[in-house]
Amino acid sequence: MDTPVNSFNPYKHLKEQFVSNLTGSSMLEIIALATAVPVLILLRRCFCSNGMRDGNATKISSKKNDDVIVGVRSLRAYMAAMLLDFLLIILPLLLFFTVLSEWTSVAAVLLTLLLIFLIAAKRYGASIYLEDGVDSLRTNISSYRVSIMVVTCLCILAVDFRIFPRRYAKTETYGTSLMDLGVGSFVLANSLVSRQARGFPMLKWKNALQSSSPLVVLGIARLLSTAGVDYQVHVGEYGVHWNFFFTLAAVSILSSIISIPPKYCGILGSLIVVGYQVCLINGLNVYLLSNERGTDIISQNKEGIFSIFGYWGMYLVGVQLGSYLFFGNSKQVLRSNKWAKVRVGILSLLFWLLTVILDRKVERVSRRTCNVAYVTFVLAQNLQVLAIVMLSDYIPGHKISVLEEAFNQNLLASFLLANVLTGVVNLFIETLFASSASALAVLVVYAFVLFLLVGLANFYGIKSKFW
């Protein structure tokens, strides 16, 4: 699907075709991938846990001042911990996304069994201590958000190589895939820890616009930079001019200007999503999924603009979930990790069941339109990851990994850096013609450089707050 302005770059067209007309993978494979990622993080904690906390430590936070101790002393120790994280988390993920993609389900089962065995072994004969309370909950939320970011950063370059399975790339119209979860996961992850979810007063509309302006600037910068270097853009994702950052900005502005109490966000969000779905099945989906585009700005960016309704509804549902699960109830027993784990696990299962029903009976999952099945798909997968991460409290003496700490301190900056590195690689390497060995080598170097820069920024206290 080409843009109205034709390009004379044949390689650009090859790359756009390479990510076009894809149908995705099965939900079972998505469940396996959603299991393997957090399990790898927990296995790393198992291998490196002890019963002590380091007194000379840095901190990790899920939002601003929510601090949890992380034991790191010197640069040498920090670099050693970074290397260990890379070998135990990043490298296995790269292998699952490339050469071991056919073994993902088996690997997820084996890794889960290994995790259960290690937790049982560590708890046997040790004083039973289950970390609980608000701090632990917020730490788990941070780890969940980091896991989403790490997968996203790895996939945005991997998808340009043939070694990356096409079923993991974004679908053209309908279907489920790993990369389809990207923008939805960003929206949901931010809603769970938003000001509304935490019960803070909403910003005034001027301040709300100001806080969202960096996303608008980033969206414009991406638009201009991709056009300036004739970079490949698949128009079917968002439209001719629209992109990921404009979607985040639109949701942020809507949720800030229209102030809704958290206890009503779930109801209103559900009504928005259902109302939007009614419009979709009554003809709007035909318009959004067609190749025809007019000359007006709305027609040229129809996918990005209309999908805002789905993402806004998803955001509002996430706000109420965050308030209900983590921040809204003042009773300590309900805010304990024990009950939060149960609720998150049950909700994940219910949303998976609902996704299957909606996908079969109403309309298939579509990231392009952000329909109701896609909303429940994102909710199910994200809550599944969060539920698994929350099992970390059963690991005696576990510590947050350096990888989690580093990415958490600069989440959006890490994503921007990954985009820049991805662009650089694509400008200097013809990724479509790279052999499997060369592709894997490039991905390993890219991941190592990204993690190294993010880690060093954290070690030296460099923190960039874009949003």
BELCORVEN-V715483 format. One record per residue. N is the residue number from 1. RES is the residue in one letter. PHI is phi in degrees with one decimal (none if undefined). NEAR is the number of other ideal C-beta (glycine too) atoms within 10 Angstrom. Layout:
n=N res=RES phi=PHI near=NEAR
n=N res=RES phi=PHI near=NEAR
This chain:
n=1 res=M phi=none near=13
n=2 res=D phi=-96.1 near=12
n=3 res=T phi=-77.9 near=16
n=4 res=P phi=-61.0 near=10
n=5 res=V phi=-92.5 near=7
n=6 res=N phi=-72.5 near=8
n=7 res=S phi=-108.0 near=14
n=8 res=F phi=-97.6 near=7
n=9 res=N phi=-94.1 near=13
n=10 res=P phi=-64.9 near=8
n=11 res=Y phi=-66.4 near=14
n=12 res=K phi=-61.4 near=16
n=13 res=H phi=-66.4 near=14
n=14 res=L phi=-61.4 near=13
n=15 res=K phi=-69.0 near=20
n=16 res=E phi=-67.0 near=19
n=17 res=Q phi=-68.1 near=14
n=18 res=F phi=-63.5 near=19
n=19 res=V phi=-108.4 near=19
n=20 res=S phi=-106.8 near=15
n=21 res=N phi=58.7 near=12
n=22 res=L phi=-97.9 near=20
n=23 res=T phi=-115.8 near=14
n=24 res=G phi=86.4 near=24
n=25 res=S phi=-123.6 near=23
n=26 res=S phi=-83.6 near=13
n=27 res=M phi=-65.4 near=19
n=28 res=L phi=-62.7 near=11
n=29 res=E phi=-68.9 near=20
n=30 res=I phi=-63.7 near=24
n=31 res=I phi=-61.3 near=17
n=32 res=A phi=-63.5 near=21
n=33 res=L phi=-64.8 near=25
n=34 res=A phi=-68.5 near=26
n=35 res=T phi=-86.5 near=21
n=36 res=A phi=-63.2 near=21
n=37 res=V phi=-62.8 near=23
n=38 res=P phi=-67.1 near=23
n=39 res=V phi=-64.2 near=25
n=40 res=L phi=-61.0 near=22
n=41 res=I phi=-64.0 near=25
n=42 res=L phi=-70.7 near=25
n=43 res=L phi=-63.5 near=20
n=44 res=R phi=-60.0 near=24
n=45 res=R phi=-68.0 near=21
n=46 res=C phi=-63.4 near=20
n=47 res=F phi=-65.4 near=10
n=48 res=C phi=-116.6 near=17
n=49 res=S phi=-82.5 near=18
n=50 res=N phi=-150.6 near=12
n=51 res=G phi=-93.7 near=11
n=52 res=M phi=-124.2 near=9
n=53 res=R phi=-114.2 near=11
n=54 res=D phi=-78.9 near=14
n=55 res=G phi=-73.5 near=8
n=56 res=N phi=-104.5 near=9
n=57 res=A phi=-130.6 near=16
n=58 res=T phi=-97.7 near=20
n=59 res=K phi=-132.3 near=15
n=60 res=I phi=-126.6 near=26
n=61 res=S phi=-139.5 near=16
n=62 res=S phi=-86.9 near=23
n=63 res=K phi=-157.2 near=16
n=64 res=K phi=55.8 near=9
n=65 res=N phi=-103.0 near=7
n=66 res=D phi=-85.0 near=18
n=67 res=D phi=-99.2 near=14
n=68 res=V phi=-134.9 near=21
n=69 res=I phi=-70.8 near=17
n=70 res=V phi=-131.4 near=22
n=71 res=G phi=-82.0 near=18
n=72 res=V phi=-146.5 near=22
n=73 res=R phi=-110.2 near=13
n=74 res=S phi=-103.3 near=10
n=75 res=L phi=-62.7 near=11
n=76 res=R phi=-62.3 near=8
n=77 res=A phi=-65.3 near=13
n=78 res=Y phi=-63.8 near=19
n=79 res=M phi=-64.4 near=15
n=80 res=A phi=-63.5 near=13
n=81 res=A phi=-65.9 near=23
n=82 res=M phi=-61.4 near=24
n=83 res=L phi=-62.8 near=15
n=84 res=L phi=-64.0 near=16
n=85 res=D phi=-61.5 near=22
n=86 res=F phi=-62.1 near=19
n=87 res=L phi=-72.7 near=11
n=88 res=L phi=-93.9 near=19
n=89 res=I phi=-120.2 near=21
n=90 res=I phi=-66.1 near=22
n=91 res=L phi=-61.2 near=16
n=92 res=P phi=-59.4 near=19
n=93 res=L phi=-62.0 near=22
n=94 res=L phi=-59.4 near=21
n=95 res=L phi=-66.8 near=17
n=96 res=F phi=-65.4 near=22
n=97 res=F phi=-84.9 near=22
n=98 res=T phi=-132.1 near=21
n=99 res=V phi=-70.9 near=14
n=100 res=L phi=-105.7 near=14
n=101 res=S phi=-62.3 near=19
n=102 res=E phi=-74.9 near=9
n=103 res=W phi=-111.0 near=13
n=104 res=T phi=-60.1 near=23
n=105 res=S phi=-64.0 near=16
n=106 res=V phi=-63.1 near=11
n=107 res=A phi=-62.8 near=21
n=108 res=A phi=-61.7 near=21
n=109 res=V phi=-65.7 near=14
n=110 res=L phi=-64.6 near=13
n=111 res=L phi=-65.2 near=20
n=112 res=T phi=-64.9 near=17
n=113 res=L phi=-63.4 near=11
n=114 res=L phi=-62.9 near=13
n=115 res=L phi=-62.5 near=22
n=116 res=I phi=-60.1 near=13
n=117 res=F phi=-62.6 near=11
n=118 res=L phi=-66.8 near=17
n=119 res=I phi=-64.2 near=21
n=120 res=A phi=-62.5 near=10
n=121 res=A phi=-65.7 near=11
n=122 res=K phi=-72.3 near=18
n=123 res=R phi=-82.3 near=15
n=124 res=Y phi=-69.0 near=8
n=125 res=G phi=80.0 near=6
n=126 res=A phi=-99.2 near=11
n=127 res=S phi=-67.1 near=7
n=128 res=I phi=-74.1 near=7
n=129 res=Y phi=-139.7 near=12
n=130 res=L phi=-108.0 near=13
n=131 res=E phi=-64.0 near=18
n=132 res=D phi=-141.2 near=16
n=133 res=G phi=98.6 near=12
n=134 res=V phi=-65.4 near=15
n=135 res=D phi=-59.1 near=16
n=136 res=S phi=-65.4 near=18
n=137 res=L phi=-60.4 near=23
n=138 res=R phi=-69.2 near=21
n=139 res=T phi=-62.9 near=27
n=140 res=N phi=-64.5 near=27
n=141 res=I phi=-62.3 near=25
n=142 res=S phi=-60.6 near=25
n=143 res=S phi=-63.9 near=29
n=144 res=Y phi=-63.0 near=28
n=145 res=R phi=-64.8 near=27
n=146 res=V phi=-64.7 near=26
n=147 res=S phi=-61.2 near=27
n=148 res=I phi=-63.7 near=22
n=149 res=M phi=-65.9 near=23
n=150 res=V phi=-61.1 near=25
n=151 res=V phi=-60.6 near=21
n=152 res=T phi=-61.4 near=19
n=153 res=C phi=-62.8 near=24
n=154 res=L phi=-71.9 near=22
n=155 res=C phi=-76.2 near=23
n=156 res=I phi=-65.4 near=17
n=157 res=L phi=-94.3 near=24
n=158 res=A phi=-56.8 near=26
n=159 res=V phi=-63.8 near=20
n=160 res=D phi=-80.6 near=25
n=161 res=F phi=-104.4 near=22
n=162 res=R phi=-70.2 near=15
n=163 res=I phi=-69.6 near=21
n=164 res=F phi=-83.9 near=23
n=165 res=P phi=-56.5 near=18
n=166 res=R phi=-64.2 near=15
n=167 res=R phi=-70.4 near=17
n=168 res=Y phi=-86.3 near=24
n=169 res=A phi=-77.7 near=24
n=170 res=K phi=-62.7 near=23
n=171 res=T phi=-76.8 near=22
n=172 res=E phi=-76.0 near=20
n=173 res=T phi=-128.2 near=17
n=174 res=Y phi=-120.6 near=20
n=175 res=G phi=127.8 near=21
n=176 res=T phi=-121.5 near=26
n=177 res=S phi=-147.9 near=25
n=178 res=L phi=-61.9 near=27
n=179 res=M phi=-75.8 near=21
n=180 res=D phi=-62.8 near=26
n=181 res=L phi=-77.2 near=26
n=182 res=G phi=-53.1 near=20
n=183 res=V phi=-65.2 near=24
n=184 res=G phi=-62.9 near=25
n=185 res=S phi=-66.7 near=22
n=186 res=F phi=-61.9 near=23
n=187 res=V phi=-61.7 near=24
n=188 res=L phi=-68.2 near=27
n=189 res=A phi=-59.8 near=24
n=190 res=N phi=-75.3 near=22
n=191 res=S phi=-69.2 near=25
n=192 res=L phi=-63.2 near=25
n=193 res=V phi=-118.6 near=23
n=194 res=S phi=-70.6 near=24
n=195 res=R phi=-59.0 near=17
n=196 res=Q phi=-62.8 near=25
n=197 res=A phi=-62.9 near=24
n=198 res=R phi=-85.1 near=19
n=199 res=G phi=79.6 near=13
n=200 res=F phi=-83.5 near=11
n=201 res=P phi=-60.8 near=8
n=202 res=M phi=-72.0 near=17
n=203 res=L phi=-71.4 near=16
n=204 res=K phi=-66.2 near=12
n=205 res=W phi=-60.7 near=13
n=206 res=K phi=-66.6 near=8
n=207 res=N phi=-67.0 near=11
n=208 res=A phi=-64.3 near=20
n=209 res=L phi=-64.3 near=16
n=210 res=Q phi=-64.8 near=12
n=211 res=S phi=-69.1 near=15
n=212 res=S phi=-91.1 near=22
n=213 res=S phi=-59.6 near=14
n=214 res=P phi=-59.0 near=16
n=215 res=L phi=-68.0 near=22
n=216 res=V phi=-64.3 near=17
n=217 res=V phi=-61.1 near=13
n=218 res=L phi=-63.9 near=22
n=219 res=G phi=-63.8 near=21
n=220 res=I phi=-65.7 near=15
n=221 res=A phi=-62.1 near=13
n=222 res=R phi=-65.7 near=19
n=223 res=L phi=-60.2 near=17
n=224 res=L phi=-69.3 near=10
n=225 res=S phi=-68.7 near=13
n=226 res=T phi=-66.6 near=14
n=227 res=A phi=-71.4 near=13
n=228 res=G phi=-65.8 near=8
n=229 res=V phi=-105.2 near=11
n=230 res=D phi=56.4 near=12
n=231 res=Y phi=-79.0 near=15
n=232 res=Q phi=-65.0 near=18
n=233 res=V phi=-137.6 near=22
n=234 res=H phi=-85.1 near=18
n=235 res=V phi=-60.7 near=20
n=236 res=G phi=-66.4 near=19
n=237 res=E phi=-71.8 near=19
n=238 res=Y phi=-129.7 near=21
n=239 res=G phi=130.7 near=24
n=240 res=V phi=-72.1 near=18
n=241 res=H phi=-110.5 near=17
n=242 res=W phi=-73.5 near=23
n=243 res=N phi=-153.5 near=21
n=244 res=F phi=-50.2 near=19
n=245 res=F phi=-68.7 near=24
n=246 res=F phi=-65.4 near=23
n=247 res=T phi=-64.3 near=25
n=248 res=L phi=-61.2 near=23
n=249 res=A phi=-64.4 near=22
n=250 res=A phi=-62.4 near=21
n=251 res=V phi=-64.3 near=25
n=252 res=S phi=-62.8 near=24
n=253 res=I phi=-66.4 near=20
n=254 res=L phi=-60.5 near=17
n=255 res=S phi=-70.8 near=26
n=256 res=S phi=-85.6 near=21
n=257 res=I phi=-72.6 near=14
n=258 res=I phi=-93.8 near=13
n=259 res=S phi=-81.0 near=13
n=260 res=I phi=-130.0 near=17
n=261 res=P phi=-58.0 near=13
n=262 res=P phi=-53.7 near=21
n=263 res=K phi=-68.8 near=12
n=264 res=Y phi=-104.4 near=12
n=265 res=C phi=-62.5 near=25
n=266 res=G phi=-63.3 near=19
n=267 res=I phi=-65.4 near=13
n=268 res=L phi=-64.9 near=18
n=269 res=G phi=-60.4 near=24
n=270 res=S phi=-64.1 near=17
n=271 res=L phi=-64.0 near=12
n=272 res=I phi=-63.4 near=20
n=273 res=V phi=-65.2 near=24
n=274 res=V phi=-66.5 near=12
n=275 res=G phi=-60.6 near=13
n=276 res=Y phi=-63.9 near=22
n=277 res=Q phi=-65.0 near=25
n=278 res=V phi=-59.2 near=11
n=279 res=C phi=-64.0 near=15
n=280 res=L phi=-61.7 near=24
n=281 res=I phi=-75.6 near=13
n=282 res=N phi=-102.2 near=9
n=283 res=G phi=123.2 near=9
n=284 res=L phi=-64.6 near=18
n=285 res=N phi=-63.9 near=20
n=286 res=V phi=-63.2 near=10
n=287 res=Y phi=-65.3 near=14
n=288 res=L phi=-69.5 near=21
n=289 res=L phi=-94.6 near=17
n=290 res=S phi=-79.1 near=10
n=291 res=N phi=-84.5 near=8
n=292 res=E phi=-76.2 near=7
n=293 res=R phi=-137.4 near=17
n=294 res=G phi=-84.4 near=10
n=295 res=T phi=-97.1 near=7
n=296 res=D phi=-78.5 near=9
n=297 res=I phi=-64.7 near=13
n=298 res=I phi=-69.0 near=12
n=299 res=S phi=-64.5 near=14
n=300 res=Q phi=-71.7 near=19
n=301 res=N phi=-125.0 near=19
n=302 res=K phi=-61.0 near=25
n=303 res=E phi=-62.5 near=22
n=304 res=G phi=-65.1 near=24
n=305 res=I phi=-70.8 near=19
n=306 res=F phi=-72.1 near=21
n=307 res=S phi=-68.5 near=26
n=308 res=I phi=-56.7 near=20
n=309 res=F phi=-60.9 near=21
n=310 res=G phi=-65.9 near=26
n=311 res=Y phi=-69.1 near=27
n=312 res=W phi=-65.9 near=26
n=313 res=G phi=-60.6 near=26
n=314 res=M phi=-60.5 near=26
n=315 res=Y phi=-60.4 near=27
n=316 res=L phi=-65.1 near=29
n=317 res=V phi=-61.8 near=24
n=318 res=G phi=-63.3 near=29
n=319 res=V phi=-60.8 near=31
n=320 res=Q phi=-67.1 near=25
n=321 res=L phi=-63.3 near=26
n=322 res=G phi=-62.6 near=25
n=323 res=S phi=-65.5 near=22
n=324 res=Y phi=-69.9 near=18
n=325 res=L phi=-80.7 near=23
n=326 res=F phi=-127.0 near=24
n=327 res=F phi=-120.3 near=23
n=328 res=G phi=-85.0 near=18
n=329 res=N phi=-95.6 near=14
n=330 res=S phi=-81.8 near=8
n=331 res=K phi=-76.5 near=8
n=332 res=Q phi=-58.3 near=10
n=333 res=V phi=-65.3 near=8
n=334 res=L phi=-80.3 near=14
n=335 res=R phi=-89.8 near=18
n=336 res=S phi=-67.5 near=16
n=337 res=N phi=-63.0 near=24
n=338 res=K phi=-58.1 near=13
n=339 res=W phi=-74.4 near=15
n=340 res=A phi=-63.1 near=25
n=341 res=K phi=-58.6 near=21
n=342 res=V phi=-62.5 near=12
n=343 res=R phi=-65.0 near=17
n=344 res=V phi=-63.3 near=25
n=345 res=G phi=-62.5 near=17
n=346 res=I phi=-65.3 near=12
n=347 res=L phi=-63.0 near=19
n=348 res=S phi=-60.7 near=22
n=349 res=L phi=-61.5 near=14
n=350 res=L phi=-63.5 near=14
n=351 res=F phi=-69.2 near=20
n=352 res=W phi=-64.7 near=21
n=353 res=L phi=-62.7 near=12
n=354 res=L phi=-64.4 near=17
n=355 res=T phi=-62.1 near=24
n=356 res=V phi=-61.2 near=16
n=357 res=I phi=-64.7 near=12
n=358 res=L phi=-63.9 near=20
n=359 res=D phi=-63.4 near=22
n=360 res=R phi=-91.6 near=10
n=361 res=K phi=-104.8 near=8
n=362 res=V phi=-110.1 near=13
n=363 res=E phi=-159.2 near=18
n=364 res=R phi=-62.3 near=16
n=365 res=V phi=-58.1 near=26
n=366 res=S phi=-140.5 near=27
n=367 res=R phi=-67.6 near=28
n=368 res=R phi=-60.5 near=24
n=369 res=T phi=-102.2 near=27
n=370 res=C phi=53.5 near=31
n=371 res=N phi=-78.8 near=29
n=372 res=V phi=-63.8 near=28
n=373 res=A phi=-66.0 near=25
n=374 res=Y phi=-67.6 near=30
n=375 res=V phi=-60.1 near=32
n=376 res=T phi=-68.9 near=24
n=377 res=F phi=-61.2 near=27
n=378 res=V phi=-65.3 near=30
n=379 res=L phi=-60.9 near=24
n=380 res=A phi=-62.9 near=23
n=381 res=Q phi=-67.2 near=27
n=382 res=N phi=-67.8 near=27
n=383 res=L phi=-68.0 near=26
n=384 res=Q phi=-63.2 near=22
n=385 res=V phi=-60.4 near=27
n=386 res=L phi=-63.5 near=29
n=387 res=A phi=-62.3 near=23
n=388 res=I phi=-69.5 near=27
n=389 res=V phi=-59.6 near=26
n=390 res=M phi=-67.6 near=25
n=391 res=L phi=-72.0 near=18
n=392 res=S phi=-60.3 near=23
n=393 res=D phi=-68.8 near=21
n=394 res=Y phi=-87.4 near=20
n=395 res=I phi=-92.4 near=20
n=396 res=P phi=-61.6 near=19
n=397 res=G phi=67.3 near=16
n=398 res=H phi=-70.4 near=20
n=399 res=K phi=-126.5 near=25
n=400 res=I phi=-64.3 near=25
n=401 res=S phi=-73.1 near=24
n=402 res=V phi=-60.9 near=30
n=403 res=L phi=-58.2 near=26
n=404 res=E phi=-63.5 near=27
n=405 res=E phi=-61.9 near=28
n=406 res=A phi=-65.5 near=27
n=407 res=F phi=-66.8 near=28
n=408 res=N phi=-62.2 near=25
n=409 res=Q phi=-72.1 near=25
n=410 res=N phi=-141.4 near=21
n=411 res=L phi=-60.4 near=22
n=412 res=L phi=-68.9 near=19
n=413 res=A phi=-62.5 near=19
n=414 res=S phi=-63.0 near=25
n=415 res=F phi=-65.4 near=21
n=416 res=L phi=-63.9 near=17
n=417 res=L phi=-61.8 near=18
n=418 res=A phi=-61.8 near=23
n=419 res=N phi=-65.4 near=17
n=420 res=V phi=-64.0 near=12
n=421 res=L phi=-62.7 near=19
n=422 res=T phi=-62.2 near=20
n=423 res=G phi=-62.3 near=17
n=424 res=V phi=-62.7 near=12
n=425 res=V phi=-60.1 near=17
n=426 res=N phi=-69.5 near=16
n=427 res=L phi=-74.4 near=9
n=428 res=F phi=-108.5 near=8
n=429 res=I phi=-128.4 near=15
n=430 res=E phi=-83.4 near=11
n=431 res=T phi=-61.3 near=24
n=432 res=L phi=-66.2 near=14
n=433 res=F phi=-103.4 near=12
n=434 res=A phi=-76.6 near=18
n=435 res=S phi=-69.8 near=11
n=436 res=S phi=-60.4 near=12
n=437 res=A phi=-64.6 near=10
n=438 res=S phi=-64.9 near=14
n=439 res=A phi=-61.2 near=23
n=440 res=L phi=-64.3 near=18
n=441 res=A phi=-63.3 near=12
n=442 res=V phi=-62.4 near=19
n=443 res=L phi=-64.8 near=26
n=444 res=V phi=-65.4 near=16
n=445 res=V phi=-64.1 near=12
n=446 res=Y phi=-57.5 near=20
n=447 res=A phi=-63.9 near=22
n=448 res=F phi=-66.6 near=15
n=449 res=V phi=-63.0 near=12
n=450 res=L phi=-59.6 near=22
n=451 res=F phi=-64.1 near=23
n=452 res=L phi=-62.8 near=15
n=453 res=L phi=-66.4 near=18
n=454 res=V phi=-65.0 near=28
n=455 res=G phi=-65.3 near=23
n=456 res=L phi=-66.1 near=15
n=457 res=A phi=-60.1 near=18
n=458 res=N phi=-68.2 near=25
n=459 res=F phi=-61.1 near=19
n=460 res=Y phi=-91.9 near=9
n=461 res=G phi=74.5 near=8
n=462 res=I phi=-85.8 near=13
n=463 res=K phi=-134.6 near=10
n=464 res=S phi=-111.3 near=13
n=465 res=K phi=-105.8 near=11
n=466 res=F phi=-88.0 near=14
n=467 res=W phi=-151.9 near=16
